[in-house]
């Protein structure tokens, strides 16, 4: 890296983390377009997951048989563990794995979206992969079978396919059927680490983009003027970790939810009422807004051929500094070992005979 490019690379660090050069020094402000944010960093053992966006779109337990438990999260904090505990047999002759689901019954700011972003981290442990689909997020059903076809039109689902382990975003148009919009990469039957699944929708411009781990993966036509949360004709709600199946969230008053249960971990679930930019989606992958992201990033020259990368981070989190020779391509190389957060954390690098070197600091799960 040339010392004459120092200011350029300061900005680059901010772009890689989804921050502006001003926010590197001053921190971030709340985003009013963030309408649902389940961070799972509070105590949710009582059957209540707090929506930290401030919109009151909390998650609730309606299934009395078991509840999600706390586990290690993406950014050194907490996540939700969904564990298969038995089978569901109330739809004879079918038998389905049973774990748990979170019901979001308040839909302030995201029940109807013309522009929006839906993002979540997930890790699948294989407990529900016996050719059975998993629905990380679901609120839709085809109008052909819906209890209220008019209300179910334009509803949606994230569906991990039962045969190929590919997650697909589906919509349910008024014309009937389930219409796939975009998909994410194929996964193994069992994954050991989190992946970030992000969807941006821009209905006026007829575009949907699937982002995988912060990078664009697939773009397609949206195919409808808006999307909505359905769930059930008498109560619109978002089901997290199962298939809503046109049932109420009050498990026990009907047969549903009875399928599509999650087996694994979920963390940092977000819904915005606007289409995030590429840089903003990348910021979600690098931890911006989670409390674990690095701040006050700077590069300080030590000598003619070396620099010191300095940042502030959360004290109970680990960070990994990395570098590569191009901004948008190539493999990231580790710079030193993982470093505990705090104020004024630093890593030095010698770049003798190197023309360019670009840096990033990544929070570790």
Helices and strands as residue ranges (DSSP letters): G 3-5, H 6-16, H 21-26, E 34-38, E 48-49, E 59-60, E 69-72, E 78-82, E 86-91, E 94-98, E 102-104, E 112-113, E 115-124, E 134-138, H 149-152, E 155-160, E 167-172, E 179-183, E 195-202, E 207-212, E 215-220, E 227-228, E 238-240, E 264-272, H 278-285, E 295-303, E 306-312, E 318-324, E 333-340, E 345-350, E 358-363
